[in-house]
Amino acid sequence: MKSKTFLSLLAVAAMGAGLGGTAFADTTTTDAKHQSKAEYKQTVKQADADYKTAKANCNSLTGHDKDVCVREAKASYQKAKADAKVMRVSSSAKAEAGEDKREANYNVAKEKCDALSGDQKDACVAQAKARYKQ
């Protein structure tokens, strides 16, 4: 009897993974993906919907099996939200790192301009500002 219940639990978990797999996969794509605030909200909204569906799939179970199913659904939900947060935060960190790199490059270019004087120096500094968006 326990093996049938366990098999039912596995089937429900597999269904939950199948239902949530596509939505959750969107949040774990490559680091190159930039997630805007709107995309973040949409990802969380999809995670909410997937959680409700996975939790509803647990209703056919009883006792410990149901408890485990609900915990797995909640864990998938929390992981999806965490992944969305990481994508949001990492894209902010990447943007900040890009700004830091531009500023560092600008400082080097400006320092190179110090060897010049007069109009040449002014032109060099202007070119550095334009190139590094300062």
N, C-alpha and C positions, 0 to 999 in steps of 0.2 A: 504493500500500500504506500509506503514511504517513497518508493522509487517512482511511482506514478505521480505523486505530488511533486517530487523533485523534478521530474521531466516536465510537468506542467509549468513549474517555476522557470525552468530553462527556456521553455517555449515563449513564455511571457517576456522574459528578459531579452530573448532574441528579437521578439517583435518590437519591444521598446527600443532596442538598439537600432533596429531597422527603421523605425519611425523617426527617431531622433538623429540617426546617422547623417542624414543630409544637412540638417540644420546645424548640427554640432560641427560637421566637417567644415562649414563655412568659416568658423571661428578659428580653425587651426591651420589655415592655409599658410603659405610661405610668409616670411617676415617682410617681403617686399610689398605685401598688401597694406595699404594705408586705409585705416578705418575712420571715417568721419563720425561726428557725433550722431548724425542721423542713421548711419549704418550701424553704429553701436546700439542705438535704441531699437532698431529693427531686429538686430541679432538677439537682444534680450527679450523682445516681444515674442520672437519665434521660440526661444528657449522656454518661455512661460507656457506657450501653447503646447509644445512638445511634452512638457512636464505634466500638464493637465491630462493629455492623452495617455501618457505612460501610466500615470496614477489611476486613471479610469480602467486601464487594462488589468490592474491589480484587483479590481472588485470581484472578479470571478474566483479569486483565491480566498482561503480562510486561514486563520491562526498565524503561525510563524511564517509560513510561506508568503502570506499577504504582507506581513511586516517587512520581510526581506525585500519583496518586490517594491514596496513603497520606498524603502530606504535606497534601493538601487535607482529608482526614478528620481528621487531627490538628489542623490549623488551626481547623476548625469546632468541634472539641472544646474547644480552648483558648479560643476566643471565647465559647463557651457558658458555660464555667466563669468567665471574666472577667465576663461579663454578670451571672451569678448573684452574684458577689462584689460588683459595683457595686450591685446591688439591695439586698444585705444591708447594705453599708456606707452607702449613701445613706439607707436607712431609719433606721439608727442616727444618722446625721448630722441627719436631719430631726427625730428625737425630741430630740436634744441641742439643736438650734436652738429647738425649741418650749419646752424648759425655760428656755433663756436668755431668750427673749422674755417668758415668764411672770414670771421673776425681775425683768426690767427694768420691766415694767408694775407689778409689786408695789412696787418701789422708788419709782416715780413716785407711786403711790397713797399709800404710806406718807408720802412727803414732803408730799403735800397734807394729810395728817392732822396734820402738825406745826403747821399754822395754828390748829388747834383745841386745846382744853384739857379736862382732867377726863374726865368720862364720855363726852362727845362724841368726844374723841380716842381713848379706849379702844374705843368702838363702831366708829369709823372704821377703826382698825387691825385689829380683829377682822373687819370686813367685807372689808377688803383681803386678809387672810390667807385667808379662805374663798373669795373670788372667784379668787385666783391660786394657790390650793392650796399655801400656804406653811406 
